Amino acid sequence: MNFISKSTICLIVIVCAMINIAWTPWGSIYESARDERSVVDQAADKQISLSIKAKLADRDKGKALKVHVYCFLRHVYLVGAIDDTAFRSFAVATAKATEDVKKVTKYFVRESDTMTSDLEIATRVRAKLVAEEDLSSTQIENEVMNGEVVMLGMVRSKADARLAIKLTKSVEGVRKVTSFLITP
C-alpha cells in the first residue's frame, strides 16, 4: 500500500492554496477573496478581456489606455473617457467580433482633466466598500471619470449590489453612479 508523507500533503495544500489565490484577481487582500464564477469562467473571461485589450493596443496604444475592458461570464464591458468616436466604435466592433463574447456593453464619457480628483474619489469609494463588513467588496471594480463612478463585477446578491451603490453614492465628490454589478 502506498502512503503519502506529511510533507507531500503539505506541499499539495500549499499548491492548491496558491492556485486559488492566483485565480482570484485580488489575491487575499481583503480577508478571503471570492469569485462567484467557476475557475473555467474566470479563465475564459480573462482571455477575452486580454484579447480585446491587445487588439486595441495594436491599433493605438495611447487610445487603448483610455478604454478599460472587463469581462464577466463572457459579457464584455468597455468603460472609458475618450473623445475619439472612431476608436470607441472600433473598440465595440472588436469586442463583438471576439470569440465567445455573448454581449457587449459600453460606457464612454468625454475626456477631461479631472484625473487627480477622480483618483481621490476612487480611493474613497474603495475604502468605503472595504470598510463595510456586510459587503464582500473584493469582486467590485470601479472606474471614476469626471466624478462619475462606474461599478463593475459580481456580487453575492442584489442586496449587496444595492448596498454597494448606496455606499458609493455617499462618497464626497461622486456626481453619478452607474452600476453594472451582476449576481450569479
C-alpha positions as a Python dict, from the first residue, in 0.01 Angstrom:
ca = {
    (1, 'M'): (0, 0, 0),
    (2, 'N'): (129, 348, -85),
    (3, 'F'): (129, 611, 183),
    (4, 'I'): (157, 981, 119),
    (5, 'S'): (402, 1156, 350),
    (6, 'K'): (305, 1455, 560),
    (7, 'S'): (540, 1676, 362),
    (8, 'T'): (372, 1570, 36),
    (9, 'I'): (30, 1652, 181),
    (10, 'C'): (157, 1991, 300),
    (11, 'L'): (300, 2062, -44),
    (12, 'I'): (-30, 1971, -211),
    (13, 'V'): (-223, 2200, 27),
    (14, 'I'): (17, 2489, -39),
    (15, 'V'): (-2, 2444, -417),
    (16, 'C'): (-384, 2432, -403),
    (17, 'A'): (-390, 2749, -194),
    (18, 'M'): (-157, 2923, -438),
    (19, 'I'): (-371, 2821, -734),
    (20, 'N'): (-679, 2954, -557),
    (21, 'I'): (-511, 3288, -488),
    (22, 'A'): (-370, 3309, -840),
    (23, 'W'): (-714, 3268, -994),
    (24, 'T'): (-867, 3545, -785),
    (25, 'P'): (-769, 3878, -932),
    (26, 'W'): (-718, 4047, -597),
    (27, 'G'): (-548, 3765, -408),
    (28, 'S'): (-626, 3768, -39),
    (29, 'I'): (-601, 4138, 22),
    (30, 'Y'): (-939, 4183, 188),
    (31, 'E'): (-995, 3874, 402),
    (32, 'S'): (-1057, 3592, 159),
    (33, 'A'): (-1116, 3699, -197),
    (34, 'R'): (-1413, 3531, -357),
    (35, 'D'): (-1522, 3497, -710),
    (36, 'E'): (-1868, 3368, -782),
    (37, 'R'): (-1754, 3242, -1123),
    (38, 'S'): (-1602, 2900, -1178),
    (39, 'V'): (-1229, 2882, -1249),
    (40, 'V'): (-1314, 2795, -1609),
    (41, 'D'): (-1534, 3106, -1642),
    (42, 'Q'): (-1268, 3324, -1481),
    (43, 'A'): (-1004, 3197, -1724),
    (44, 'A'): (-1234, 3244, -2026),
    (45, 'D'): (-1327, 3596, -1916),
    (46, 'K'): (-961, 3689, -1862),
    (47, 'Q'): (-868, 3553, -2206),
    (48, 'I'): (-1147, 3752, -2370),
    (49, 'S'): (-1053, 4079, -2199),
    (50, 'L'): (-681, 4032, -2275),
    (51, 'S'): (-756, 3954, -2640),
    (52, 'I'): (-966, 4267, -2681),
    (53, 'K'): (-715, 4486, -2500),
    (54, 'A'): (-432, 4354, -2720),
    (55, 'K'): (-625, 4435, -3038),
    (56, 'L'): (-699, 4786, -2911),
    (57, 'A'): (-331, 4839, -2825),
    (58, 'D'): (-227, 4711, -3169),
    (59, 'R'): (-444, 4983, -3323),
    (60, 'D'): (-337, 5270, -3093),
    (61, 'K'): (-158, 5222, -2760),
    (62, 'G'): (-241, 5567, -2629),
    (63, 'K'): (-611, 5541, -2701),
    (64, 'A'): (-621, 5182, -2577),
    (65, 'L'): (-511, 5307, -2234),
    (66, 'K'): (-829, 5514, -2218),
    (67, 'V'): (-1057, 5211, -2266),
    (68, 'H'): (-1091, 4969, -1975),
    (69, 'V'): (-1204, 4620, -2071),
    (70, 'Y'): (-1388, 4399, -1824),
    (71, 'C'): (-1548, 4063, -1884),
    (72, 'F'): (-1784, 3868, -1660),
    (73, 'L'): (-1943, 3546, -1781),
    (74, 'R'): (-1849, 3637, -2140),
    (75, 'H'): (-2026, 3973, -2116),
    (76, 'V'): (-1777, 4246, -2208),
    (77, 'Y'): (-1790, 4595, -2058),
    (78, 'L'): (-1598, 4876, -2227),
    (79, 'V'): (-1556, 5176, -1998),
    (80, 'G'): (-1354, 5488, -2060),
    (81, 'A'): (-1308, 5859, -2102),
    (82, 'I'): (-1223, 5902, -2469),
    (83, 'D'): (-1340, 6158, -2723),
    (84, 'D'): (-1236, 5969, -3037),
    (85, 'T'): (-1568, 5828, -3164),
    (86, 'A'): (-1396, 5621, -3432),
    (87, 'F'): (-1183, 5446, -3168),
    (88, 'R'): (-1491, 5395, -2950),
    (89, 'S'): (-1661, 5226, -3246),
    (90, 'F'): (-1350, 5020, -3316),
    (91, 'A'): (-1345, 4903, -2952),
    (92, 'V'): (-1710, 4795, -2965),
    (93, 'A'): (-1668, 4620, -3302),
    (94, 'T'): (-1354, 4445, -3176),
    (95, 'A'): (-1531, 4322, -2863),
    (96, 'K'): (-1831, 4198, -3061),
    (97, 'A'): (-1604, 4013, -3304),
    (98, 'T'): (-1409, 3840, -3027),
    (99, 'E'): (-1472, 3467, -2998),
    (100, 'D'): (-1708, 3354, -2717),
    (101, 'V'): (-1833, 3707, -2639),
    (102, 'K'): (-2206, 3692, -2567),
    (103, 'K'): (-2277, 4062, -2514),
    (104, 'V'): (-2101, 4399, -2519),
    (105, 'T'): (-2193, 4696, -2301),
    (106, 'K'): (-2022, 5030, -2347),
    (107, 'Y'): (-1996, 5328, -2116),
    (108, 'F'): (-1792, 5614, -2256),
    (109, 'V'): (-1767, 5972, -2133),
    (110, 'R'): (-1588, 6280, -2262),
    (111, 'E'): (-1222, 6325, -2174),
    (112, 'S'): (-1143, 6582, -1907),
    (113, 'D'): (-863, 6688, -1678),
    (114, 'T'): (-1017, 6550, -1357),
    (115, 'M'): (-770, 6265, -1315),
    (116, 'T'): (-641, 6371, -972),
    (117, 'S'): (-986, 6422, -822),
    (118, 'D'): (-1108, 6101, -989),
    (119, 'L'): (-824, 5906, -826),
    (120, 'E'): (-913, 6056, -489),
    (121, 'I'): (-1278, 5962, -536),
    (122, 'A'): (-1183, 5608, -643),
    (123, 'T'): (-972, 5571, -328),
    (124, 'R'): (-1255, 5695, -105),
    (125, 'V'): (-1505, 5463, -276),
    (126, 'R'): (-1274, 5160, -235),
    (127, 'A'): (-1213, 5246, 132),
    (128, 'K'): (-1586, 5282, 196),
    (129, 'L'): (-1667, 4948, 29),
    (130, 'V'): (-1387, 4761, 207),
    (131, 'A'): (-1486, 4906, 545),
    (132, 'E'): (-1842, 4774, 514),
    (133, 'E'): (-1844, 4440, 696),
    (134, 'D'): (-2177, 4334, 545),
    (135, 'L'): (-2036, 4356, 192),
    (136, 'S'): (-1797, 4127, 9),
    (137, 'S'): (-1633, 4401, -194),
    (138, 'T'): (-1335, 4213, -335),
    (139, 'Q'): (-1526, 4145, -657),
    (140, 'I'): (-1629, 4506, -714),
    (141, 'E'): (-1427, 4718, -953),
    (142, 'N'): (-1491, 5085, -1005),
    (143, 'E'): (-1382, 5335, -1265),
    (144, 'V'): (-1415, 5704, -1191),
    (145, 'M'): (-1432, 5951, -1476),
    (146, 'N'): (-1527, 6315, -1429),
    (147, 'G'): (-1673, 6232, -1088),
    (148, 'E'): (-1891, 5957, -1236),
    (149, 'V'): (-1842, 5614, -1082),
    (150, 'V'): (-1897, 5302, -1290),
    (151, 'M'): (-1925, 4989, -1075),
    (152, 'L'): (-1849, 4651, -1231),
    (153, 'G'): (-1821, 4297, -1105),
    (154, 'M'): (-2006, 4015, -945),
    (155, 'V'): (-2167, 4033, -604),
    (156, 'R'): (-2336, 3764, -396),
    (157, 'S'): (-2684, 3915, -411),
    (158, 'K'): (-2896, 4206, -529),
    (159, 'A'): (-2889, 4332, -171),
    (160, 'D'): (-2508, 4352, -191),
    (161, 'A'): (-2537, 4547, -518),
    (162, 'R'): (-2785, 4790, -363),
    (163, 'L'): (-2560, 4838, -58),
    (164, 'A'): (-2252, 4898, -274),
    (165, 'I'): (-2439, 5158, -481),
    (166, 'K'): (-2571, 5331, -169),
    (167, 'L'): (-2225, 5346, -12),
    (168, 'T'): (-2071, 5477, -335),
    (169, 'K'): (-2333, 5749, -373),
    (170, 'S'): (-2250, 5868, -20),
    (171, 'V'): (-1884, 5937, -105),
    (172, 'E'): (-1790, 6302, -132),
    (173, 'G'): (-1728, 6411, -491),
    (174, 'V'): (-1936, 6138, -657),
    (175, 'R'): (-2166, 6304, -912),
    (176, 'K'): (-2325, 5993, -1059),
    (177, 'V'): (-2317, 5615, -1010),
    (178, 'T'): (-2374, 5365, -1289),
    (179, 'S'): (-2388, 5004, -1179),
    (180, 'F'): (-2302, 4704, -1393),
    (181, 'L'): (-2290, 4480, -1084),
    (182, 'I'): (-2427, 4134, -1152),
    (183, 'T'): (-2526, 3838, -941),
    (184, 'P'): (-2458, 3474, -1023),
}
